[in-house]
Every structure is written in C-alpha cells, then in structure tokens.
Amino acid sequence: MDPHLLVGLVNTELRNNANSLDDLCKTHGVDEEALVDRLAGADYHFSEESGQFR
C-alpha cells in the first residue's frame, strides 16, 4: 500500500479506535516495528505527544 494512504488510515484508526500504537498493532495483527519502518521510509515518524504519525 502507498505509504501516504497508509499513514492516513493508521492515523484515523489511532484517533478513532485505538488507545495507542501498540494497541492498534495488537488489534490488527500488525508488526509495530515493520509499520514504523515502512512509514519512516516515507518520512512519517510517530509522535508520542500527539499519538499520530507526522
């Protein structure tokens, strides 16, 4: 999936349904490190402060 679309989906899920990045990954069976690396490759980085990828 295109990382620019993926970041939108992930941030929407974080905002609406997940308590944390860990919660989102466990709920959907996603490898957290792989997700973070995939989005970092498109220069999106997780902000603990906002709870979103920026």
Number of C-alpha atoms within 10 A of each C-alpha: 6 9 16 12 9 14 20 13 12 18 18 13 16 19 14 9 12 18 12 15 21 13 14 17 16 13 11 8 9 12 11 15 9 10 17 15 13 18 19 15 11 12 12 17 16 15 10 10 6 9 15 20 19 13
